[in-house]
Amino acid sequence: MSKIAPQIIPLELGDKSYDVVVAYDLREHLHEHLASLNKGQKWVVLTQQVIYDLYRDVIDELTTNGFDLSVIIVPGDEGAKNISFAEQVWTQMVELGCDRSSVLLALGGGVVGDLGGFVAATYMRGIPFVQIPTTLLAMIDSAIGGKTAVNLSAGKNLVGAIYQPKAVLIDPGFLATLPRRNVISSLGEAIKYGFIRDASIFDTIENNFEEMVSLENESLLSEIISKSCRIKCNIVSNDQFETGERKLLNFGHTIGHAFETIQEYGGLYHGEAVLYGMKCACFISHKKGLLSSKELDRSLALLNRFPLPELGAVPPDRILEIVAHDKKNVNGKLSFILIDSIGNGVINTEVSADDILESLSAIN
C-alpha cells in the first residue's frame, strides 16, 4: 500500500461532471471504483496486446467481482486511430451483444483512449466509457476532457467528438513498465502545463530532470501528475468545447501535429512531436516580442535535454499545407498558442506563414 495519499480531482461540467482519481494501487481495487456503474450489463475492455499481457490480472479482478466482461485488442500505435479500426471494434461489439447500456473501458495509452472514446461516443449514438490510462501522457492529458478522435491522411484528429467519460482512474504504478522513450515523450505534455499555466511544473522538471525521466521519485511523480490533472480539469470545466481558454492546451501541437502527419504517425511519438513543436512555439513567441531572450534560452535549454528521434526531411510547403488544414483554423485564421513568460500562455491569431517557416530553425 502506497503512503502517498490518493487525489480526487473534480471536473465540473454539470450533469456531465466526473472525477479524476490519482492513486497508487488503484488497479488492485478497480471493481470498487466501478461498482456504481455495474448493473449486470455487458462490459468491454479496449486495450492492446502488450497491456493485456502485462495487466491481465487487472481485467481478471473485474471478472472475479461480477463484471460481465469481454476484451477487444487493437494495435497500440497511432495507425489504430482510423475509421477502419473503429469499424472493426463496432462490429466486434455487436457480435458480443453490446447494447446501449454497455460500458467501454479504455485501458491503455493515448491511442487506445482516443479510439475508445470515439467508439463509445458513436456506438448506438453513445454508451458510457471510463478511461484507465497506462501511460504518463494519457494520465496527464489525453484521457481527461472528453476529446475523442481518429486520424485522416490529411491530418491528425480530424474526425471525432467531445464526449466525456464517466471517470478517469489513474494509477501511477502502471508506469513501472513504461519504456524510457515513452516517459520522455510524456513529459513533453507535462512541460506544456508548465509553459502555459504553472511555472512550478517547469521548475520541477528542470531541477529534477533525471529523477523525472527515471520515475524513481514516486512523490514527485504523483505531484506532477496531480498538478497537471488539476490544470486540465480546471481549463476543461471553464471551456469544454474549446471556444477560448481550452485552446491554450494546444501549445506546441499545431506544428507538432504537422511533424506527425509528415511521418504518417509512424516515426514520432505524440509527445516527441509536441516537444519539437514547443521549440517552434517558443521561437515564435520570442520573435513576436512576447518572450524575453533569457526565458527563450531557458526554455530551449530544457527542451533540448530531451533526446528525440531525428525528424528527417521537413518540407516547408508540406508543413504549411498541414497547418492550413488544422482544425483550430476559424475563418481562415489560426489560433496559435504562444507564451509571454514561462507559466503564461496566450492565444495569438497573427502568426504568419513566415513565422512558422522561420521557427523550423529551432528544431535543428
N, C-alpha and C positions, 0 to 999 in steps of 0.2 A: 504494500500500500504506500503510495507516494505521500510525502509530507507536504507537498505543495497543494494549497487549498484550491478546490475547483472554482472556476469563474463562470458565472451565468450572466450573459450579456444580452439584454433585450433588444430586439429590432422592432420598433414601434411602427406598425402600418395598419392601425385599426383592426378590422376583423381578419387581416392577413398577418398580424403580428406573430412572431415566434422568437424562441430563444436560441442563442448560440452558446453552447456549453463547452467549456475547455476544461478537461480533467484527465490527468494521468489515470490509467487503469479503467477508463470508461468502457472500453471494449469488452471487459470481463463481466460487465453488468448491463450489457446493451438492452436486454429484454426489459429491464426496469424502466429505461428511458423511453421505450417504445410501447409500453404496456397500454397506455391510454388510447393508442391508435388501433390496437389489435382487437377486432370484433369477430374473429374467425374467418376473415376473408383471405383471398389469395395474395401472397406477397411475392415480389420478385426482387432478387439482388442482381443488379447490373454491375459487373466487375470485369477484370481482365485476368488472364490465366496466372500471371505471376502473383497477383494479390490473392487469388483464390488458393494457390498453393501455400502461400505464407500464412494465411489467416483463415483457413477453413474452420478452425475451432471457433472463430467469432460467429460464423454462419451456423455451425452446429449448436452453439449456445442458444440461438434463437429457436431452432427446431426443437431442441430439448424442452424449451419453455413454452411450447404450444403454438408456435407460428407455422402456418401452412405456407411453406417457402420453397421456391424454385430459384435456380441460378441461371443467368444468361451471361455468357462470356463474349466479350468484344476485344478487338485489338487495343493495346494501350497507347498507341501512337496517334498523332494528330490526324492520320489518314482515316481513323474511325469516325471522325466528325463530318459525316456527309449523309446525304439523304438515303443512299443505298443501304448503309448500315442501320440507319433509323428504321427503314422499312423492314429490314431483317428482324430487328428487335420487336417492332409492332407485330409482325407475323408470328414470331415465337410466343408472344404474349397471348395472342388469340388462341393459338394451339394449346397453351397451358390453361386456358379457361379464365383468363383475367377479365374482369368487368370493371364498371365504374367505381366500385368500392375497393378495388385492389390498390396496394401501396407499392411503390417502387423505392428501393434503397440503392442509392448510387454510392458504391464502395470503391473508392479509387482516387485518382488524381483529377486534374482539371478536365481532361478529355472525357473520362467516364462521367464526371459531374455535369459537364455541358451537354453531352449526348443524352444522359439520363434525364436531365431536366427538360430537354426538348421533347423527348419521347413522352414523358409524363404530362407535359403541357398539351400535347396533341392527341394522345391515345384516348379515344372515346370522349374527345373535347375536354380532357383534363382529369387526371387522377392525382391523389396525394403522393408526394415523394419526400424523402429525407436524404439529406447529404451527410455522408460519413467519409470525410476526406482523409486520404492516407499520405498525401504529400504536403510539404510546407506551403507551397504555392497555393494549393487548393484550400488549405486551412485558413490562410490569412486573406485570401482574395476571392478566388473563383467560386467557392462553394457558398459564399454569402451574397445576398442581394437579389437573387432570382434571375440573373441573366442566363439564358439558355440559348444555344445556337449550334448550327452546323456551318461548315465552310462551303464556299463555291470556288471554282477555279479562278474567278475574278477577284476573290479576296476572302479574308477571314471573317467568320461570324456574320455573314450577310443574311442568313435566314435563321430566324429564331423568335423567341418571345420572352417577355419578362414575366416569370411565373415563379412565385415564391414557394420554397419548401415548407414543410411543417416544422422542421427543426434542422439545425446544423450541429452535429455531435462530433467534437474534436478530441481525439486522444493523441497527445504529442508522442506517446510511446510508439505509435506506428512508425515514427521517423527513424527508429533504431536501425531499420533495414534499408533506409533510403540511401542510394549511392551518392557519393560526394558531388558528382556533377549535378544531380537533382537539387541538392542543398544549395549549391552556388546559384543555380538558376532561380530557385525560390526566393533567395534573399534579395534578388532584384526587386521583387514586389514589396518586400518589407522596407527596403530603402526608399521606394516610391512614397510610402506614407511619411517617411522622414522628410522627404523633399517638399511634399505638398501641405503637410499639416502639423507634424510633431518632430521638431529637430532633435528631440532626445532619442528617437529611434535611430536617426542618422549617427548621433554621437555614440550610442551604444555599439553599433556595428563597427564604426570607425575605431573605437578604443578596445574592442574585444573581437577583432576580426577572426582570429584563428579559433577561439572558443566557439564563435557562432558557426563557423564553417564545419567544425568537428562535432557540433551538437553535444559537447561534453558537459556543458553547464545547464542542467535542467531548469534551474530557477530563472536564469537569463533567457532561455528559450521560451519558457512559459510567459515571461514578461513581454517579450517581443510579440508573441502570438496574440496575447490578450490585448495589448495596446493596438495592434493592427486591426483586430476584430472590432474593437470599440470605435475606431475611426470609421471603418467601413459601415458598421451598423448606424452610426450617427448620420453619416452622409446619406445613406440609402433611406433612412427614416425621413430625412428632410426632402429628398428628391428621388422618389422611387423610379420615375420614368426618364431620368437623365435630361431634364429640361434646363438645368442650371448647375448647381453645386456638384452633382454626381459626375459631371464631365471632368472634374479635377482628377478622378481616378484613372483617366486615360493618359496621364503624364508618362511619356516615353513610349506609348503604344502606337501612335499614328505611324511613325517611321518604322518602329519595331515590327508592326504587322506587315509592312511592306517588305522587310527583310525576310520574314517568314514566308510570305507569298512567293517571292522570287525563288526561294529554296524549296517550294512546293511542300512546305510543312515537314520536310524530312531531314534537314540539316541542323537547324537550330531548335533548341527547346524554347518554349514561350518566354520564360524569364531571361534567357540569354539574349533573345531578340529585344526585350524591353531594356535590358542593361545597355545594349548598343543604342537603342532609341533614346534613352535618357541622356547619353552623352551628347547626342544631337540636340535634344531639347535644351540642355544646359548651355550649349554653344549658342543657340538662337536666343536664349534668354539674355545672355551677355551682349550679343550683337544688337539686340533691341534696347539696350541700355537699362535693363531691369536687374541683372545680376552683376555684382561687382567682380572685378578681376580676381580679388582674393577668394571670394566664395566660388567662382568658377574653377580656380586652381584646386581648391579643397574638394570640390565635387568630383572633378575628373580624377583626382588622386585616389579617391576611394573607389570609384567605378573601375579604374584601371587595375586595381588589385585583384579583380576577379578574372581568373583565367577563362577565356572564351574561345570557342572554335573560330577558325578563320572564316570570314564572311565570303571570301571568294569574289567573283565579279559582281559589282553592284552597278548595273546600268542606270545612269541618271534618269533617262527618259522613262524607263520602266518604273522607277521609284515614284516619279511624278504622276504617272498614269494610275498607279495603285492608290496613291494618296487622293487623287481626284475622285476615286470611287469610294472613298472612306465613308462609312455610314454616319460619321459626325459632320459631314457637309450639310449645310442648310442654305438653300437659295444661293448656291454657288460659293458660299463662304465656309471655310473650315474653322471649327472651334479648336484651336491648337492650344495645348496646355503648356504654360511656361511657369517659371518661378521668379519671384523678385527677391527672394532670400531663401536659404535653406530652412524649410519649415513653413513656407507660404506659397501655395500655388495660385496661379491666376489664369483666367481664360482670355485668350487673345485671338482675334479674328483677322489680324493684319499680317500673318505670316505668309510670305510670298514664295513663289517657286524658287527664286534666287536664294532666299534664306535657307530653304530646305537643302538645296544643292550645295551651298557653302558649308552647311553643317556636317556634311559627309566627311569633311576633313577631320572631324573629331573622332572618327572611328578608326583611323589609321594608327 
